[in-house]
Amino acid sequence: MRAKKNDTPPARARPKDLDKAFDILEDLWGNEKNEPLLEHNEPLDGLVLTLLSQNTNDRNRDRGFAALKSVFPSWEAVASAPSESIAEAIRPAGLAKTKSERLLQILETIKASFGEYSLEKLKIMEDDAIRKYLSSLPGIGAKTVACVMLFDLGRAAFPVDTHIARFCRRMGWVEETLAPEEIQQVLEEWVPPSRYLGGHVNIIEHGRGLCRARNPECPGCPLAPYCFFAGHKNGAS
């Protein structure tokens, strides 16, 4: 039975249809069977890429990152450059001044921690220690930490971006007001770790393809029978 208009969507308890929803997403997008290759040999690259993704889209993020790597041959070169030069390189990613200053602070912190501009040593650390260290870096939040852990270190984490937060709220899995970092926590409790990477990418593709912020294609979505938002939108019971 779909939710009625005045119903409150279920929250916090593991959704009974979660596994079914992940199966449907996999049938649609197939990223569990064919996991995308998203890792970087140097985890610092992944950290900076995710830093540049803040408040912009993937296309502009990638343009900014490519320009940065083109202008500066190494992270040592970035660390010794004026923030204005870095800002000019990453301008396509937006918020260039803020991001360039944070990047310099991050590089300084990493050099002080490991004696080099590299996060390779994270690969031999325990998950909790990795989370604690990355979270201590300037301007680095839960999503960036989880992205580096999942994509670049192969650790168990479920990053929550705008697509995943919107999807979970629409499905009725969490409250509308639940913050992304809290959604991450519940997903990491509910979802089997083996489904983290493919499931994460499947939801993002679904958010771009069908479950868009504007004009979502609810009538054609195979998840509609399980979705609080679709039932609420259609007034179904």
ABEGO torsion letter per residue (X at the ends): XBBBAABBBBBGBBBAAAAAAAAAAAAAAGAAABBBBABBABAAAAAAAAAAABGBBAAAAAAAAAAAAAABABAAAAAABBAAAAAAAAAAAEGAAAAAAAAAAAAAAAAAAAGBBBAAAAAABBAAAAAAAAAABBGBBAAAAAAAAAAAAGBBBBBBBAAAAAAAAAAGABBAABBAAAAAAAAAAABBAAAAAAAAAAAAAAAAAABBABGBBAAABAAAAABAAAAAAAGBX
